[in-house]
Amino acid sequence: MYYYSTNNHNHQVSFREAVLNGLAPDGGLYMPSEIPKPDKFFIKSLQNLTFPEISLKIADKFVDAITPNDLQTIIEKTITFNAPLVSLSEQVAILELFHGPTLAFKDFGARFLANMMTYFNRDEDHEIIILVATSGDTGSAVAHAFYGCEGIKVGLLYPSGKVSKIQEQQLTTLGKNITAFEVEGTFDDCQNLVKNAFLDEDLRKKYILSSANSINIARLIPQSFYYFNAFARQEKADRPVIFSVPCGNFGNITAGIIASEMGLPVQLFYSALNSNKIFDDYLKTGKFVPKEAIRTLSNAMDVGNPSNFARISDIFNHQVEEIRTRIKSYSTSDDETLTIIQDVYNRHGYILDPHGAVGYAAWKNLHDGQSEAYTTIVLETAHPSKFIDVMPKELANEIAIPKRLQESLDKPKKSTLISSEFDQFKSELLNGLS
Ligand SMILES: *Cc1c(COP(=O)(O)O)cnc(C)c1O
């Protein structure tokens, strides 16, 4: 197994290099040389395995150059919380991905990556700098995953005024080896600053630069674990599933597509979008046209140029017709998001966060009533308490704020304000991070 760049299939590196590079030098994203196909008994045996056991079996197919014992240790350090499936009806179940330290699904990827990088860097004396552009949840998941890791420093970039108060507190209150940059611009500006840093010769000479965004292959691989686990935990054993995935940079859905290419019985994916509907337009027109991101209530999905599109396109040989057979999309307005949150609460007594609500909206609008044939699993990507300021008033009162979140709310914010021009960011980096 090797990893190639989506920009050039002849550029091939080891898993270790792909993890440490993050982005390929040519600007492409790393993909595994082949998508592994476990034997058919593996799918049958899933129900008898625990979540960490399933995770280890999947990871083992993608990762080489790590002994089985060390890989097991990494999995045990990563998968320390569950991803329960909560059934709402015969047709729909909610996959709760928010039981990690920062209450969002990104904890899975960030922790696997942090453990991998610490492992690969254990005998090196070079400093690794990790740069992360975040629209909210990536940053806090990465910061918490790398907090206190030896030989690794983290620079977080977030768009000023465009993340929630709670998200900002989670990003800016850790200290130690974590530096938060508050960028006067959009999330896409933050992503551009990171991309420019990776391509900058001066910075590349001084540091090992890496990324912890969903572009890093080690963020992606562990996200496939919970698709297998969810399939195994559904009430009607072995029923084919549809996954409705709230999409921003499309890392989460890409991990699901990889799981399905590995043989998981997935009938279809719903790409659930807010008003940032570049992918919806792509499915309709066959043209992928990035746009300025629009602000919405589900702000972790406010992405105008989803980076993992390169991987999806690569998996399906750049054939939009093929992609259309595997993925349907639906774009939800903020008004509909709020209506769904209220409606699901009234019907089922379940409180969705705005991202999960966009996922539910996709099911509601796209399903064709084949209730007997499939279970639709809506990925609930964050805990509603993170978005309490935009939730309907009466519901907000019902949401208990978990202790680990309350702790970060009580600490003072510390961030460095920078413009969206590259020069200022570059000199901050050359001066060194704390
Ligand atoms: C990041 C994020 C998303 C979008 O996930 P992608 O992998 O970027 O598509 C959805 N919901 C929440 C809560 C997130 O933090």
The ligand as an ORCA input file, in Angstrom:
! r2SCAN-3c Opt
* xyz 0 1
  C     -16.750     19.891     10.326
  C     -18.154     19.694     10.619
  C     -19.056     19.291      9.626
  C     -18.623     19.086      8.194
  O     -17.774     17.961      8.060
  P     -16.832     17.809      6.758
  O     -16.038     16.584      7.024
  O     -15.985     19.048      6.697
  O     -17.730     17.702      5.602
  C     -20.369     19.048      9.975
  N     -20.793     19.251     11.237
  C     -19.974     19.661     12.219
  C     -20.521     19.878     13.578
  C     -18.626     19.878     11.946
  O     -17.819     20.279     12.917
*
